[in-house]
Amino acid sequence: MTQRIKFGTDGWRGVMCDDFTNQTVAYAAQGIADYMASRSRDPLAVIGYDCRFASEVFAQLVAEVLAANGVPSLLFDRPTPTQVASWTVIDQHATGAAVITASHNPWLFNGVKYKPETGSSAPTEVIAALEDRINDIAIAGPAAVKRISPGTYSDHPLIRAYDPKPAYYEQVAKMLDLPALRGAGLKILHENMYGAGFDYIKELLGGASTAVTELHAERNPYFGGVSPEPIPQNLAGSLARMGEGGFDLCICTDGDADRVGIIDETGRFITQLQVYALLMVYLFEVRGWRGPVVKTINMTSMADKLAAQFGVDVYELPVGFKNVAPKMMETDALLGGEESGGFGFKGHIPERDGVLAGLFFADMIMRTGKPLGQLLADLEARVGPHAYARHDIHFNREAFAAERERILTALADHTPTEVAGERVVNVRADDGYKFFLADGSWVLVRLSGTEPLMRVYAEASDAEKVEGRLLAMEDLVGVGRVVA
């Protein structure tokens, strides 16, 4: 093996049958087994998987490698949201979890996420230890991997089939008044995006006057030809359905259901930046919670305005819950969030949970007695109008390394003094390049850690200004919308 296995912002991702194969997953599993053994004399692993092609087969492979190394595992009995594996780690006092998923990546990817004993995304030091072990094993070759006979997982005493739903549902019931929500008479659409969140919201809220209708709840490893990321260009069906009326809320969950997208009763997509700000208002004013909040560098400046109003600290960190989770635990933060739709909450797990975030929006509507569109209007009256957009610029995989270096060098050597005619007042360069502009807007350029793409983000007072800032940055680094 010549290509190093590398974990990005949240796990290792690879292209199926290229760098994500039975052999490379076996290397990863052996490294995880060695790491768990170093962490505990009596290790216990949780193994989950999503709805991608052959994810259950790769999960079984991981269990077989762990069993050969004397590590017992709880192997989930169905595709399951990643955060359910995280909660199972906490509930079962496990050493960690391995989840077979590529999250919101396109259909041709699969991957492995690792969750340590805290149930959070693996922090930097854990990732470094895992990568070193895994790649040493890969260099040594197949002989370095222990594995019980393939296909014998169901009969092995160290591998137990496990249903994680009851314990997770019990935990969610501690975070919300589920009987009240079930009797609230809400009409909710759940866009599953062919992902692992199917049945969860329906089962949690069903049984009384609240009704949950599911879209794309069947398994389709091709995801209908659309990447399972809850952003507007991937949600044509659910946006149209909501535009027809008859629903109070649409909760959209991604491929492994740890991220969320929200659509209001009129069919308007609520940006993830607005979602974060609405969650802040809900947690502080409706639920009466108090404490600092954590956000990533590509998250909204509305958080800073609201934090000043509520008298709390706000921490801005590089992208990835591997950065957010440790800060949430360190500061006892009540909310952590990132632009991609991942939100974590105090009293739950220091990890993204798209299901719980969606349920909080249902609770927000029930408790305030206001439609979501009115709640958004109230937010804008409080902090001013905020528009946001992101451009994703894709590269050929083989050309990406060179383009990445060229773009980063260009930004380092030729830092702009203005963007779209607005003066740059500050620059942050610890995770891409973020330019803070004199009018309070910002624009950010980041190169993905898991895919061959560049993302350009901007937030300003209106959509025209946002688009101008995005295009100005693309011109500056010399790329168009698609690079072949």
C-alpha positions, 0 to 999 in steps of 0.5 A: 500500500502506497497511499497513507490512510488519513483522517480528515475533519471527521474520519477517514474517507475513501473511494470504494474499490480504489482506496477504500477496500476490504484490505484497507478497512482491515488495516484500519480495524487492526489499528483500532484494535491495537489502540483500544487495547492500549486504552483499556485492559478490558476493552469494549467496542461499538460498531455501527454502519450506515446505508451505503453499499456494503457498509454492513459487510465492512462493519462485520469485517471490523468486528472479525478483526477486533474479535481476533484481537480479543476485543469484544464488540456490540455490532449494530443490527441495522443501519444507524445514525452515527450519534447513536453509536456515540451515545451507545459508547457512553451508555455501555461504558465502551472504549470507543466506536467504529462507524462505517460511513462517509457521512454526507459524501457522494455515493462512491465514497465510504469511510470509517469514523472513530469515537473515543470513550467520550462519544465525541469526535476523535480529537487531534491526538487520538487521530494521530495515534490511530493514523500512526498505528494504521499506517504502520500496519499497512506498511507491514502488509496483510500478515499484520492483520489478525482476523477470525474466519470471514463470515463467522462473526454471527457465531463468535462469542466476542461479537454480539448483535445489538439494538441501540434504539431503546437506550438512545430513545430513553436519552432523547426523552430526557432532553425533550417532553416527548409526550407533549410533542406527540400530542402537539398536533404538528405535521412534520416531514422527515427527509431522510435522503436515503440515509440511516435516520429512517424511522427515528423521528417517526418513532420518537414523535408518532402515536398521537396527534403529531404526524410524521411523513417520511421521504426517501426512507428506503435504502438506495446506496446511490442516494438517487444520484444526489449527495446526501448532504442537506443543502438546497441543491440536494433537496428539490423533492422536499422543498417542493413538498413543503411549498405545497403547504400542509406541514409545519416543519421539514427535518432533513438528515444526511447520510448518517443523520448526524447533520440536519437541514431545516425547511419552514412551513412555506418551503423556504430553506433555513440556512445552517447559520440561521439554524444555529442562531435560532437554536441559541435563542431557543435554548436561552429564552425558551428553555432557560439554559445558560453557558458559553457556545462554540462555533466553527470558523465558517459559522455565523456572526449572528452568534456573536451578537446574540452572545453579547445580548445573553452575556455569554462567551462564544468560541470560534474554532477551526472546522470539524467537531474534533475541534468543537467537542473538546472545547464544549467539554472544556467550557461546559458549553450548551451548544456547539455548531458548524456550517455543515449542519452539525449541532451538539448540545449540553446534557447529551453527547459532545457530538453532532446529532441531526435527529435531536436538533430537528426535534428541538425545532419541533419543540421550538414551534410547539413551545412558542406557538409560532410558525418557523417563518415567524421565528426567523422574522423575529430573529432578523428583527433582533440581529439584522438581516443575514444572507449566506451562501457557499460555493463548492468547487470540485477538482480532479483527484489527481490534480488536487494536491497541486491545486491545493498548494497553489491556492494556499500559496497564492493566498499567503503571498498575495493577501487581499486588502479588499474583497468586492470593494470592501476593505479587509480589516482582519484575516484569520489563517489557521483553517483556510483563509477568512477575511473579515470586512469593514461592513461586518461581512466575511468570506472564507476559502477552505480546502476540504480534508475529505474530498478533492474540493475547495469551498468558498463561504460568505455571510453578508447583509443580502444575497447580492453582496454574498454572491459578489464576495464569493465570485471575487474570492474565486477570481482571486485564487484563479478558479471557476465553479468546476475544475476538471 
